[in-house]
Amino acid sequence: MAAFQVWLVKTLLSVKIVSTFMHSRWGWPACESVHFLGLSLLVGTIATFDLRLLGMARRVSIVALHRLVPWGVFGYILNITTGLMFLVTEPDQYIYNPAFQFKLAFMALAGVNILVFYLVVYHGMWKTEPGADAPRAAKAVATASLCLWVAVIVCGRLLTFYRPGDCDIKDAGFIATCIPHVRR
């Protein structure tokens, strides 16, 4: 896996499409701002919907709140776009960072949770009237969703506080959490 990480970093470093912009005076700050805006749209939408599933604001229908989902999807698209810009610009600061690795894992689990919601729970939600309680399965999915997205946010914040150090490739372990040097 460490060899794959080395290859991935080299490959990403060869992509220069956003590098000039990101290294400009306003590139990184602009992307950070758009990333935060996307995060606000995404988590604001998800948290509102999940909290309704958990029983808050029962006078608001679940179906009505579901109409906000496109805003959350738009926020997610903003986050993926800006996140890829960060990754392509400084791949070694992300690929070897355990906070980034956990962030991706939590995002993947959140994606599975969304699939469970739409494949298992969603069809029964249309019958839920304002004031009615959501089914248990919906509450379980909502709880998992809130926990997973909080974990994504925490890991995202931890990215800036941990910078991987250098190591020899043979000391990198299965998943490298340091920047391995490959002997040429």
Sequence and secondary structure as in RCSB ss.txt:
>XXXX:A:sequence
MAAFQVWLVKTLLSVKIVSTFMHSRWGWPACESVHFLGLSLLVGTIATFDLRLLGMARRVSIVALHRLVPWGVFG
YILNITTGLMFLVTEPDQYIYNPAFQFKLAFMALAGVNILVFYLVVYHGMWKTEPGADAPRAAKAVATASLCLWV
AVIVCGRLLTFYRPGDCDIKDAGFIATCIPHVRR
>XXXX:A:secstr
 HHHHHHHHHHHHT  TTHHHHTSTTHHHHHHHHHHHHHHHHHHHHHHHHHHHTTSSTTS HHHHHTTHHHHHHH
HHHHHHHHHHHHHHSTHHHHT HHHHHHHHHHHHHHHHHHHIIIIIHHHHTT  TT    HHHHHHHHHHHHHHH
HHHHHHHHTTT    EEEGGGSTTTTSSEEE   
